[in-house]
Amino acid sequence: MIRIVFSVMAPLLLPTALYFLYAWFVARRARAQDPSGNTPPPEIDVPWSWLGLAGMVLVLVSLAINFIDTGAKPGGRYEPAHMENGKLVPGRTGP
């Protein structure tokens, strides 16, 4: 589950979270420049297409890293999970 969060959800949501953090700082700066507080925060157009594209690029990068970094070496032989002396031995890939 944690792998799904880090490899899919975080790269997809991180650009949006960074944008909203930026928007919050811009609104805070606008309120600080007008001490009376009468000026509403500036309207900020949300570039949803760029945020979605940045999220998809980050997801593809994380999937590529996961593809390159995981798995057994070529030519390995898979040994499925089995029971030995009443204990479950997990599956593994060996030479």
Secondary structure, DSSP 8 states (H G I E B T S, - for coil): -HHHIIIIIHHHHHHHHHHHHHHHHHHHHHHHH-TT--S--------HHHHHHHHHHHHHHHHHHHHHHSS--TT-EEE--EEETTEEE--EEE-
